[in-house]
Amino acid sequence: MKKTLVILTVLIVLIILPFREKIGSFFVSKKEEKLSVANAAVVRPELVSPKKLNSLDNYFTRLSDSGAPLDFQGILIETLDGKILADRNADISLNPASVMKLAVSYLALKRFEPDHKFKTIAYTNGVIDESKQILYGDIIVETEGNPSFTLADAANLGAGIRSQGIKKVEGALIIKGPLLFRHSSNSEYAYLRLKSSLGVKFSKPVAGLEIVDKSKDGGKILLSAHYSQPLKDLILFMNAFSDNYYAEHFGLMLGGIAEVEKDLEAEFNLKPEQLEITHASGLDYNRITPRASIKIFGQMIRLLKSYKMKVEDIMPVVGIDSGTLVTRLTDTKLLGSVVAKTGTLHITDDGASILQGVIYTQEYGTVMFALFNMAGRVNYFRQEQDQFLTEFIQEAKLTPKAVRLTNIFPDESPILTEVKDFPKSKAYGRRDISIKSKRHRR
């Protein structure tokens, strides 16, 4: 019996042995087929290592010859689908200067709708005696923190109040929400200027901004209202003219610097050494890696797309729109095809110049770029940035695609340079690049 089993086993092995590869490949192919089906729904952008670029090497050679330390220069050029076209020092934390405004723009667009208008309304729960032109009760001004609110807007708010037959108020002025003025975020200043601009006399002394309206919402009498421009227009102006006041106001409205930093680190999985923010405007000492900056920027582009908007709806076209970029790339093939934001610090970090934005191309569509330069002459860095971009598109055989050739700010002064630094007398206006921060250096 045992002998019969042994013979049968040997015969089976001899029969199957010639077909073992076919049988094995059948099961392997079935397994691979299942894996390919499982992976079919996963879209993975092709990540291609950048080839050697003479334009990039020449760019860094010129920077080195100028005396700029190469460890303080970073660059990243990437398509929206993740293809890396140029990469050097992209993971070193550098000072973004006013390019920090792009991260603030993203958070503001995410928090509010692009067409959102910040309202400032004045109302009362009191009683108006029209015969005596007296309001018996408080005037409550409720504000969302309009960053563009001016003294003229305050005067118009007051005109609306007076049109209700009010010249005197037997009560106080109470503020609900963050009251900001165009060129100041000082709460005491804002309160006093608003009160004087309303053009009515209050019987009660200055109450301050910390008073909270405890009256019930019922019985409100709307006295006057003011609405800002749409958020998208405020952000476009901020980025075109690098308006520091707008950026600082947006930072306050988003919960403050600590909250802005926390939100960005959480959403983009950034480590503390990849991001440090001290001012929403980008003034003074801030840090971000070019790769992290592009990561945030790419997400902002996708957010804009969900709103049916484009980058040029909130950022200037280089060489075309009034602002800090109106004189750049004007005599190149890139004119009208680059939308970007500048960053400039003449004092902090011994000089910093940053240019970040997109190039519209026929070959790759929207191409994002970030050029970070530190520890050198700002005007020299700008020239090198423009020269590199011009040489890069030629070497990479990219065809620029113009998106606009008319100035979107025809009534604005053609050139308005950004506030580039705090005064030298300020202790925080300059920090030695060799000194480490309390959290990290780089």
NORRATA-V980862 format. One record per residue. N is the residue number from 0. RES is the residue in one letter. PSI is psi in whole degrees, 0 to 359 (NA if undefined). BURIAL is b if it has 24 or more other ideal C-beta (glycine too) atoms within 12 Angstrom, else e. D_FIRST is the distance of its C-alpha to the first C-alpha in Angstrom with 2 decimals. Layout:
BEGIN
N&RES&PSI&BURIAL&D_FIRST + N&RES&PSI&BURIAL&D_FIRST
END
This chain:
BEGIN
0&M&311&e&0.00 + 1&K&321&e&3.80 + 2&K&321&e&5.34 + 3&T&317&e&5.14 + 4&L&319&e&6.48 + 5&V&317&e&8.82 + 6&I&317&e&10.04 + 7&L&319&e&10.79 + 8&T&315&e&12.59 + 9&V&317&e&14.56 + 10&L&318&e&15.60 + 11&I&316&e&16.84 + 12&V&317&e&18.78 + 13&L&326&e&20.31 + 14&I&318&e&21.44 + 15&I&328&e&22.98 + 16&L&316&e&24.54 + 17&P&340&e&27.57 + 18&F&10&e&28.48 + 19&R&324&e&28.25 + 20&E&320&e&32.05 + 21&K&319&e&32.88 + 22&I&315&e&30.61 + 23&G&317&e&32.10 + 24&S&331&e&35.61 + 25&F&311&e&35.17 + 26&F&322&e&34.56 + 27&V&317&e&37.28 + 28&S&322&e&39.73 + 29&K&320&e&39.10 + 30&K&315&e&39.78 + 31&E&324&e&42.90 + 32&E&318&e&44.04 + 33&K&318&e&43.92 + 34&L&320&e&45.84 + 35&S&323&e&48.44 + 36&V&319&e&49.02 + 37&A&326&e&49.41 + 38&N&352&e&51.86 + 39&A&328&e&53.80 + 40&A&351&e&56.15 + 41&V&116&e&56.98 + 42&V&116&e&59.98 + 43&R&114&e&60.15 + 44&P&141&e&63.30 + 45&E&122&e&62.77 + 46&L&111&e&64.05 + 47&V&128&e&65.38 + 48&S&134&e&66.69 + 49&P&139&b&70.33 + 50&K&169&e&71.11 + 51&K&126&e&73.82 + 52&L&121&b&77.15 + 53&N&324&e&80.32 + 54&S&322&b&82.37 + 55&L&316&b&80.58 + 56&D&317&e&80.95 + 57&N&323&e&84.61 + 58&Y&311&b&85.21 + 59&F&329&b&83.97 + 60&T&316&e&85.82 + 61&R&320&b&89.06 + 62&L&317&b&88.50 + 63&S&317&e&87.89 + 64&D&332&e&91.00 + 65&S&348&e&93.04 + 66&G&0&e&92.09 + 67&A&126&b&89.76 + 68&P&127&e&86.83 + 69&L&336&b&83.63 + 70&D&347&e&81.73 + 71&F&20&b&84.00 + 72&Q&132&b&83.24 + 73&G&151&b&80.32 + 74&I&142&b&79.23 + 75&L&128&b&76.55 + 76&I&126&b&76.43 + 77&E&142&b&73.67 + 78&T&166&b&73.03 + 79&L&334&b&72.40 + 80&D&11&e&68.72 + 81&G&7&e&68.25 + 82&K&122&b&68.72 + 83&I&122&b&70.50 + 84&L&333&b&73.26 + 85&A&139&b&74.96 + 86&D&119&b&74.17 + 87&R&126&b&75.89 + 88&N&31&b&76.39 + 89&A&349&b&75.27 + 90&D&15&b&73.84 + 91&I&133&b&77.00 + 92&S&123&b&79.15 + 93&L&171&b&82.59 + 94&N&118&b&85.68 + 95&P&346&b&85.46 + 96&A&226&b&89.14 + 97&S&353&b&90.00 + 98&V&343&b&86.62 + 99&M&335&b&85.66 + 100&K&335&b&87.49 + 101&L&321&b&84.58 + 102&A&320&b&82.24 + 103&V&321&b&85.01 + 104&S&317&b&85.37 + 105&Y&312&b&81.69 + 106&L&322&b&81.81 + 107&A&318&b&85.03 + 108&L&328&b&83.63 + 109&K&323&b&80.52 + 110&R&318&b&82.62 + 111&F&164&b&85.20 + 112&E&150&e&85.28 + 113&P&329&b&86.89 + 114&D&7&e&89.72 + 115&H&134&b&90.29 + 116&K&127&b&93.95 + 117&F&125&b&94.84 + 118&K&148&b&97.37 + 119&T&112&b&100.27 + 120&I&147&b&101.95 + 121&A&131&b&104.95 + 122&Y&172&b&105.37 + 123&T&156&b&107.14 + 124&N&9&b&106.81 + 125&G&201&b&110.56 + 126&V&135&e&113.58 + 127&I&124&b&115.73 + 128&D&97&e&119.51 + 129&E&330&e&120.51 + 130&S&325&e&124.22 + 131&K&354&e&124.05 + 132&Q&44&e&121.17 + 133&I&136&b&119.39 + 134&L&121&b&115.73 + 135&Y&96&e&115.32 + 136&G&178&b&111.86 + 137&D&153&b&109.56 + 138&I&123&b&108.39 + 139&I&123&b&104.64 + 140&V&116&b&103.27 + 141&E&125&b&99.54 + 142&T&147&b&97.90 + 143&E&356&b&94.45 + 144&G&42&b&95.61 + 145&N&116&b&96.86 + 146&P&346&b&96.81 + 147&S&11&b&99.57 + 148&F&127&b&102.03 + 149&T&174&b&105.54 + 150&L&326&b&108.99 + 151&A&321&e&109.93 + 152&D&322&b&107.03 + 153&A&320&b&108.24 + 154&A&320&e&111.74 + 155&N&324&b&110.44 + 156&L&318&b&108.57 + 157&G&323&b&111.89 + 158&A&322&e&113.72 + 159&G&322&b&111.35 + 160&I&315&b&112.08 + 161&R&332&b&115.84 + 162&S&346&e&115.65 + 163&Q&5&b&114.71 + 164&G&33&e&118.21 + 165&I&123&b&117.31 + 166&K&337&b&119.49 + 167&K&145&b&119.07 + 168&V&116&b&116.11 + 169&E&72&b&116.64 + 170&G&200&b&113.27 + 171&A&167&b&110.97 + 172&L&121&b&108.71 + 173&I&134&b&105.09 + 174&I&131&b&102.20 + 175&K&121&b&98.66 + 176&G&175&b&96.06 + 177&P&112&b&96.32 + 178&L&116&b&99.76 + 179&L&147&b&99.77 + 180&F&154&b&102.49 + 181&R&316&b&101.98 + 182&H&24&e&102.90 + 183&S&142&b&102.32 + 184&S&14&b&99.72 + 185&N&117&e&102.12 + 186&S&321&b&102.09 + 187&E&317&e&105.61 + 188&Y&314&e&107.07 + 189&A&317&b&105.28 + 190&Y&311&b&106.59 + 191&L&319&b&110.19 + 192&R&323&b&110.25 + 193&L&315&b&108.81 + 194&K&318&b&111.32 + 195&S&334&e&114.24 + 196&S&341&b&113.02 + 197&L&335&b&112.84 + 198&G&22&b&116.62 + 199&V&156&b&116.97 + 200&K&127&e&118.42 + 201&F&137&b&116.26 + 202&S&334&e&117.97 + 203&K&148&e&115.21 + 204&P&175&e&114.59 + 205&V&125&e&111.54 + 206&A&333&b&108.54 + 207&G&167&e&105.90 + 208&L&348&b&102.52 + 209&E&352&e&100.63 + 210&I&134&e&102.16 + 211&V&132&e&99.67 + 212&D&114&b&100.93 + 213&K&3&e&100.35 + 214&S&159&e&101.97 + 215&K&153&e&100.00 + 216&D&337&e&99.03 + 217&G&143&e&100.90 + 218&G&16&e&104.40 + 219&K&139&e&103.84 + 220&I&112&b&106.58 + 221&L&127&e&105.49 + 222&L&321&b&108.28 + 223&S&159&b&107.00 + 224&A&149&b&103.81 + 225&H&139&b&102.75 + 226&Y&139&e&99.57 + 227&S&176&b&98.35 + 228&Q&161&b&97.17 + 229&P&148&b&93.49 + 230&L&317&b&91.06 + 231&K&326&b&89.91 + 232&D&323&b&93.53 + 233&L&318&b&94.03 + 234&I&321&b&90.90 + 235&L&314&b&91.97 + 236&F&316&b&95.36 + 237&M&315&b&93.84 + 238&N&325&b&91.55 + 239&A&317&b&94.12 + 240&F&6&b&96.86 + 241&S&53&b&94.62 + 242&D&111&b&96.44 + 243&N&326&b&95.70 + 244&Y&315&b&97.32 + 245&Y&313&b&95.08 + 246&A&316&b&91.99 + 247&E&321&b&93.12 + 248&H&317&b&93.93 + 249&F&321&b&90.52 + 250&G&317&b&88.98 + 251&L&318&b&90.90 + 252&M&334&b&89.95 + 253&L&4&b&86.26 + 254&G&1&e&86.51 + 255&G&167&e&87.72 + 256&I&316&b&86.32 + 257&A&321&e&83.73 + 258&E&320&e&82.33 + 259&V&312&b&82.34 + 260&E&317&b&80.44 + 261&K&316&e&77.97 + 262&D&317&b&77.30 + 263&L&317&b&76.70 + 264&E&321&b&74.41 + 265&A&314&e&72.32 + 266&E&323&e&72.04 + 267&F&11&b&71.31 + 268&N&49&e&69.34 + 269&L&140&b&71.94 + 270&K&157&e&72.18 + 271&P&326&b&75.60 + 272&E&351&e&76.08 + 273&Q&346&b&75.68 + 274&L&127&b&78.48 + 275&E&124&b&81.68 + 276&I&130&b&84.55 + 277&T&334&b&88.04 + 278&H&134&b&89.91 + 279&A&336&b&88.78 + 280&S&342&b&91.28 + 281&G&0&b&89.73 + 282&L&154&b&92.84 + 283&D&218&b&92.60 + 284&Y&112&b&89.30 + 285&N&160&b&86.09 + 286&R&140&b&82.71 + 287&I&151&b&79.85 + 288&T&149&b&77.46 + 289&P&324&b&77.88 + 290&R&318&b&74.23 + 291&A&321&b&74.80 + 292&S&318&b&78.06 + 293&I&325&b&76.39 + 294&K&314&b&73.59 + 295&I&318&b&76.21 + 296&F&317&b&78.19 + 297&G&321&b&75.25 + 298&Q&326&b&74.62 + 299&M&321&b&78.32 + 300&I&319&b&78.13 + 301&R&323&e&75.26 + 302&L&316&b&77.28 + 303&L&319&b&80.27 + 304&K&322&e&78.16 + 305&S&335&e&77.16 + 306&Y&5&b&80.92 + 307&K&41&e&81.44 + 308&M&164&b&83.38 + 309&K&168&b&83.39 + 310&V&320&b&84.02 + 311&E&354&b&87.56 + 312&D&342&b&88.35 + 313&I&2&b&88.41 + 314&M&154&b&88.98 + 315&P&150&b&91.62 + 316&V&125&b&91.23 + 317&V&133&b&92.10 + 318&G&357&b&95.40 + 319&I&304&b&96.30 + 320&D&143&b&96.62 + 321&S&152&b&99.31 + 322&G&206&b&98.20 + 323&T&352&b&96.73 + 324&L&10&b&95.01 + 325&V&335&b&97.75 + 326&T&3&b&98.63 + 327&R&143&b&95.10 + 328&L&25&b&93.43 + 329&T&329&e&96.40 + 330&D&32&e&96.64 + 331&T&170&b&92.93 + 332&K&348&b&90.43 + 333&L&353&b&88.99 + 334&L&125&b&92.08 + 335&G&353&b&91.12 + 336&S&357&b&87.36 + 337&V&129&b&86.97 + 338&V&123&b&87.13 + 339&A&176&b&87.28 + 340&K&136&b&88.57 + 341&T&160&b&90.46 + 342&G&128&b&90.40 + 343&T&128&b&93.37 + 344&L&117&b&94.40 + 345&H&335&b&97.18 + 346&I&304&b&97.27 + 347&T&138&b&93.98 + 348&D&30&b&91.42 + 349&D&30&b&94.14 + 350&G&128&b&93.83 + 351&A&136&b&90.99 + 352&S&127&b&90.57 + 353&I&144&b&87.62 + 354&L&121&b&86.96 + 355&Q&139&b&84.08 + 356&G&212&b&83.46 + 357&V&150&b&81.97 + 358&I&126&b&82.53 + 359&Y&124&b&82.04 + 360&T&156&b&80.45 + 361&Q&328&e&79.39 + 362&E&315&e&76.16 + 363&Y&2&b&74.75 + 364&G&234&b&76.92 + 365&T&120&b&77.88 + 366&V&121&b&77.50 + 367&M&147&b&78.13 + 368&F&152&b&79.75 + 369&A&120&b&81.00 + 370&L&113&b&83.33 + 371&F&125&b&84.18 + 372&N&134&b&86.90 + 373&M&159&b&88.39 + 374&A&62&b&90.91 + 375&G&184&b&93.22 + 376&R&127&e&95.99 + 377&V&313&b&95.21 + 378&N&323&e&97.10 + 379&Y&315&e&95.35 + 380&F&319&b&91.92 + 381&R&316&b&92.84 + 382&Q&318&b&93.80 + 383&E&323&b&90.54 + 384&Q&314&b&88.48 + 385&D&319&b&90.22 + 386&Q&318&b&89.86 + 387&F&312&b&86.16 + 388&L&320&b&85.37 + 389&T&316&b&87.38 + 390&E&326&b&85.63 + 391&F&312&b&82.18 + 392&I&329&b&82.30 + 393&Q&315&e&83.52 + 394&E&321&e&80.77 + 395&A&358&b&78.04 + 396&K&47&e&79.48 + 397&L&141&b&80.02 + 398&T&109&e&82.53 + 399&P&147&b&84.50 + 400&K&108&b&85.10 + 401&A&139&b&88.34 + 402&V&336&b&88.21 + 403&R&140&b&91.91 + 404&L&13&e&95.13 + 405&T&143&e&97.63 + 406&N&125&e&98.53 + 407&I&349&b&97.28 + 408&F&64&b&100.08 + 409&P&336&e&103.18 + 410&D&358&e&105.52 + 411&E&157&e&104.26 + 412&S&134&e&105.62 + 413&P&319&e&103.67 + 414&I&127&e&102.72 + 415&L&109&b&102.14 + 416&T&147&b&100.65 + 417&E&155&b&98.45 + 418&V&115&b&99.49 + 419&K&339&b&97.67 + 420&D&165&b&97.94 + 421&F&157&b&99.55 + 422&P&152&e&102.92 + 423&K&333&e&102.80 + 424&S&340&e&104.65 + 425&K&135&e&101.64 + 426&A&330&e&99.39 + 427&Y&7&e&96.29 + 428&G&345&e&97.45 + 429&R&133&b&96.05 + 430&R&129&b&93.14 + 431&D&129&e&92.41 + 432&I&349&b&89.07 + 433&S&350&e&88.25 + 434&I&131&e&88.40 + 435&K&147&e&85.20 + 436&S&173&b&85.25 + 437&K&337&e&84.31 + 438&R&316&e&80.91 + 439&H&170&e&80.08 + 440&R&301&e&81.64 + 441&R&NA&b&79.17
END
